[in-house]
Amino acid sequence: MKRTALLTRCIFLLTLAITLITGPTPSFAEDLLVYTALEDDEIPRYLALFKQAHPDINVKIVRDSTGIISAKLLAEKDNPQADVVWGTAATSLMLCDQVGMVEPYAPKGAEKVRPKMKDKNTPPHWVGIKAWMTGFCVNTVECQSMKLPIPESFADLIKPAYQGQLIMPHPASSGTGFLTVSAILQMMGEEKGWAYLDKLHQNMIRYTHSGSQPCKLAGAGETAIGISFAYRGFMQKKKGEPILTVFPREGSGWDVEANCLIKKDAVKPAARTFLDWAISEPVMKEYAQVYPVTAYATDVPIPEGFPKNPEGQLIANDFDWAAKNRERILAEWTRRYDGKSDAQ
């Protein structure tokens, strides 16, 4: 009996020690499937905050480029798998909404979100977290060695000097690719916009299926200039690569990285909890560390490298037009330029 009592006491003390070290084990855990197009190196920082706040929810992430995530969601329309979508282009979520996949939901704090960064319906069908914008990733070493001037505008990119020196993302696969093409067509008008894209195509080496890949290739010296987005340029420079991020003089194409609740027969409470957290102040401040335009203002200073007025850099973007014309634009772009696209 004494030996049994001693063994029981030892097990109790061991269990207590483990609990003190790791914290109490949740009595139950709810699984949540989250689709996202956020960058791989962003997700862990944000999710660490969620784990602290909600240790009883197990988050499984499916991450890919915007176009791939959008296609996956639409393919699953009749049997949706994701519980929520986090940080994916608002124009893509609008497509999902058009086919009845979105469950309207106003997360806690939605009233603080800038009007242009959330759906106009009440309750909203999607709510943004931050904006991302076109930036040119310029390899300064490559440009210097080839005596190429640093481009300052979209107009510069079609000059003969840059022939065979440009890489950009495929707009059907990449949200960055689409927002850039959409911006050109909106700024110039469709006739002049397609004429511009014809000239840009002449200077293009290839089109990638990832918005960040052109910047990574520029950082590796495989091209002089990658049309990408600002965040990726700053991250490549932080790694020690000779990348200068240039914001085009005409303005940058942009989209809202947004969240939505997927309509299912049974919506998990954890899905709403996640969406509440995804626009909460702690994670909004984390977004603001590297993105200057967030869903609502924070006290975080504008990240180094961005214009002093980052909102002024954004073109006047008609999201409704972009979403309604997306398939037509992509079909025309593919007809004209797909010959230089990377194999999928």
C-alpha positions in Angstrom: 0.0 0.0 0.0 2.8 2.4 0.9 4.5 1.7 -2.5 1.2 2.4 -4.3 0.6 5.6 -2.3 4.1 6.7 -3.1 3.7 6.0 -6.8 0.4 7.9 -6.9 2.0 10.9 -5.2 5.0 10.9 -7.6 2.6 10.8 -10.6 0.6 13.7 -9.1 3.8 15.8 -8.5 5.0 15.0 -12.1 1.7 16.0 -13.5 1.7 19.2 -11.5 5.2 20.0 -12.6 4.3 19.6 -16.3 1.2 21.8 -15.8 3.3 24.5 -14.3 5.8 24.4 -17.2 3.4 24.1 -20.1 0.2 25.5 -18.7 -3.1 23.7 -18.2 -4.3 21.3 -21.0 -7.5 22.6 -22.6 -10.5 20.4 -21.7 -11.3 20.4 -25.4 -9.8 21.8 -28.6 -11.6 23.0 -31.7 -10.0 22.6 -35.1 -10.2 25.5 -37.6 -9.2 25.4 -41.2 -8.0 28.7 -42.5 -7.1 29.5 -46.1 -4.7 32.5 -46.6 -2.5 34.2 -49.1 -0.4 36.0 -46.5 3.3 35.6 -47.0 5.0 32.6 -45.4 7.2 34.7 -43.2 4.3 36.8 -41.9 2.0 34.0 -40.7 4.0 32.7 -37.7 4.3 36.1 -36.1 0.6 36.7 -36.2 -0.4 33.2 -35.2 1.8 33.4 -32.1 -0.5 36.1 -30.8 -3.6 34.0 -31.6 -2.2 31.0 -29.8 -1.6 33.1 -26.7 -5.2 34.4 -26.7 -6.9 31.2 -27.7 -4.9 28.1 -26.8 -8.0 26.0 -27.1 -8.3 26.5 -30.9 -6.1 24.5 -33.3 -5.5 26.4 -36.4 -4.6 24.6 -39.6 -3.3 26.9 -42.4 -3.6 26.3 -46.1 -1.4 28.9 -47.8 -0.9 29.7 -51.5 -0.9 32.6 -53.9 -4.1 34.6 -54.2 -5.1 33.1 -57.6 -4.6 29.6 -56.3 -6.5 30.1 -53.1 -9.3 31.8 -55.1 -9.5 28.8 -57.5 -9.4 26.3 -54.7 -12.3 28.1 -52.9 -14.4 28.3 -56.0 -13.7 24.6 -56.9 -15.0 23.7 -53.4 -18.1 25.8 -53.8 -20.6 22.9 -53.4 -18.6 21.3 -50.6 -16.7 24.1 -48.8 -13.7 23.0 -46.7 -12.3 26.2 -45.3 -13.9 27.7 -42.2 -12.5 31.2 -42.8 -10.4 33.1 -45.3 -7.7 35.3 -43.8 -5.6 37.9 -45.7 -6.7 37.3 -49.2 -7.5 39.9 -51.9 -10.9 41.6 -51.4 -11.5 41.3 -55.1 -11.2 37.5 -54.8 -13.5 37.3 -51.8 -16.0 39.3 -53.9 -16.0 36.5 -56.5 -16.7 34.0 -53.7 -19.5 36.2 -52.5 -21.0 36.4 -56.0 -21.5 32.6 -55.9 -23.0 32.6 -52.4 -20.1 31.2 -50.5 -19.7 33.9 -47.9 -21.6 34.1 -44.6 -22.0 37.8 -43.7 -20.4 38.6 -40.3 -19.4 41.8 -38.5 -16.4 40.9 -36.3 -15.9 42.8 -33.0 -14.3 46.2 -33.8 -15.6 46.2 -37.4 -17.0 49.7 -36.8 -13.4 51.0 -36.6 -12.4 49.7 -40.0 -12.0 52.3 -42.8 -15.0 52.3 -45.1 -12.9 51.6 -48.2 -11.4 48.6 -46.5 -14.6 46.7 -45.8 -17.7 45.5 -47.6 -20.5 48.1 -47.8 -23.3 45.6 -46.7 -24.5 45.4 -43.1 -23.3 43.1 -41.8 -20.2 43.2 -44.1 -19.4 40.2 -46.3 -15.7 40.8 -46.0 -13.5 42.9 -43.7 -10.0 44.1 -44.5 -6.9 44.0 -42.4 -4.3 45.9 -44.5 -3.5 47.1 -48.0 -0.6 45.9 -50.1 0.7 47.8 -53.1 2.8 47.5 -56.2 6.5 48.2 -55.9 9.5 47.6 -58.2 12.2 45.5 -56.7 15.4 46.9 -58.3 18.7 45.1 -57.9 21.1 48.0 -57.7 24.2 46.0 -58.3 22.8 44.5 -61.5 21.6 47.9 -62.7 25.0 49.4 -62.0 26.9 46.7 -63.8 24.6 47.0 -66.9 24.5 50.8 -66.7 20.7 50.7 -66.3 19.0 53.8 -64.8 16.8 53.1 -61.8 13.2 53.2 -63.0 11.0 55.7 -61.4 7.7 55.0 -63.1 5.6 52.6 -65.1 6.5 54.8 -68.1 10.2 54.0 -67.6 9.6 50.2 -67.7 8.7 50.2 -71.4 11.9 51.9 -72.5 14.2 49.9 -74.8 17.0 49.9 -72.1 15.0 47.5 -70.0 14.4 44.9 -72.7 14.9 41.4 -71.2 15.3 42.8 -67.7 11.8 42.5 -66.2 9.9 39.8 -64.4 6.4 40.2 -63.1 3.6 37.9 -61.6 0.9 36.3 -63.7 -2.4 38.1 -62.8 -4.4 34.9 -62.8 -2.2 33.2 -60.2 -1.1 36.2 -58.2 -3.1 38.9 -56.5 -0.1 41.2 -56.9 -0.1 40.5 -60.7 -3.8 41.3 -61.0 -3.8 44.5 -58.9 -0.9 45.8 -61.1 -2.7 45.0 -64.4 -5.9 46.3 -63.0 -4.2 49.6 -61.9 -2.7 50.1 -65.4 -6.1 49.6 -67.1 -7.8 51.9 -64.6 -5.2 54.7 -64.7 -4.8 54.7 -68.5 -8.1 53.5 -69.7 -8.4 50.1 -71.4 -7.3 51.0 -74.9 -4.2 52.8 -73.8 -3.7 50.3 -71.0 -3.5 47.3 -73.2 -1.2 49.2 -75.6 1.1 49.9 -72.7 1.0 46.2 -71.6 1.9 45.2 -75.1 5.1 47.3 -74.8 5.8 46.1 -71.3 5.5 42.5 -72.5 8.4 43.2 -75.0 10.7 43.9 -72.1 9.5 40.9 -70.0 11.6 37.8 -69.5 8.9 35.7 -67.8 5.7 35.8 -65.7 5.8 33.9 -62.4 2.9 32.3 -60.5 3.8 34.0 -57.2 3.6 37.7 -56.4 6.8 37.6 -54.3 8.9 35.5 -56.8 9.9 38.4 -59.1 11.4 40.2 -56.1 13.2 37.1 -54.9 14.6 36.6 -58.4 15.8 40.2 -58.5 17.4 39.8 -55.1 19.2 36.7 -56.3 20.5 38.6 -59.4 18.5 36.6 -61.9 16.9 39.8 -63.2 17.5 43.5 -62.7 13.9 44.4 -61.9 11.0 42.4 -60.4 7.6 44.0 -60.4 6.3 42.8 -57.1 5.0 44.4 -53.9 6.6 46.7 -51.3 6.7 44.3 -48.4 8.7 41.7 -50.3 11.2 44.2 -51.4 11.9 45.4 -47.8 12.2 41.8 -46.6 14.7 40.9 -49.3 16.8 43.9 -48.5 16.6 42.9 -44.8 18.2 39.6 -45.8 21.2 41.5 -47.2 20.2 41.5 -50.9 20.9 44.7 -52.9 17.3 45.5 -53.4 15.9 49.0 -53.7 12.1 49.2 -53.5 10.7 51.9 -55.9 7.1 53.2 -55.8 6.0 54.2 -59.3 5.5 57.9 -59.8 2.0 57.4 -61.3 0.8 55.6 -58.2 0.7 52.0 -57.0 -1.9 49.4 -57.7 -3.3 48.0 -54.5 -5.8 45.7 -53.0 -7.1 45.0 -49.5 -6.0 41.8 -47.7 -9.3 40.8 -46.3 -11.1 38.1 -44.2 -14.4 36.4 -44.6 -16.5 33.7 -43.0 -17.3 30.8 -45.3 -20.9 29.7 -45.4 -21.4 26.1 -44.2 -24.2 24.0 -42.7 -22.7 24.5 -39.3 -20.4 27.5 -38.7 -18.0 26.8 -35.9 -17.9 29.3 -33.0 -14.1 29.3 -33.4 -14.4 30.8 -36.9 -16.1 33.9 -35.5 -13.6 34.0 -32.7 -10.7 33.9 -35.2 -12.3 36.8 -37.3 -12.8 38.9 -34.2 -9.1 38.4 -33.3 -7.9 39.0 -36.9 -8.9 42.7 -36.6 -8.1 43.2 -33.0 -5.6 45.9 -31.9 -2.7 43.5 -30.9 -2.5 41.9 -34.3 -3.4 45.2 -36.1 -0.2 46.7 -34.6 1.7 43.7 -35.8 0.4 44.2 -39.3 1.4 47.8 -39.1 5.1 46.9 -38.4 5.6 46.3 -42.1 2.4 47.6 -43.8 1.7 51.3 -43.5 -2.0 51.2 -44.5 -4.0 49.1 -42.0 -7.7 48.6 -41.5 -7.7 51.3 -38.9 -5.0 53.7 -37.5 -2.5 52.5 -35.0 0.2 54.3 -33.1 2.9 52.3 -35.0 5.2 54.6 -37.1 5.2 54.2 -40.9 7.7 51.5 -41.7 11.0 52.7 -43.1 11.1 52.9 -46.9 7.5 53.8 -47.6 6.4 57.2 -48.8 5.6 59.7 -46.0 2.0 59.6 -47.2 1.5 56.0 -48.1 -2.2 56.4 -48.7 -1.4 59.1 -51.3 0.6 56.5 -53.2 -2.4 54.3 -53.8 -4.3 54.8 -57.1 -8.1 55.5 -57.1 -9.1 51.8 -57.2 -12.6 50.7 -58.2 -12.8 47.3 -56.5 -16.3 46.6 -57.9 -15.1 47.2 -61.4 -12.0 45.1 -60.8 -14.0 42.2 -59.5 -16.7 42.3 -62.2 -14.2 42.5 -65.0 -11.6 40.1 -63.5 -12.4 37.1 -65.7 -12.6 39.2 -68.9 -9.3 40.9 -68.1 -7.5 37.6 -67.3 -8.8 36.0 -70.5 -7.5 38.9 -72.6 -4.2 39.0 -70.7 -3.7 35.3 -71.2 -4.5 35.5 -74.9 -1.9 38.2 -75.4 1.0 37.3 -73.1 0.7 33.7 -71.7 3.6 32.5 -73.9 6.1 33.8 -71.4 4.4 32.4 -68.3 6.2 29.8 -66.1 4.8 26.3 -66.3 2.4 25.5 -63.5 
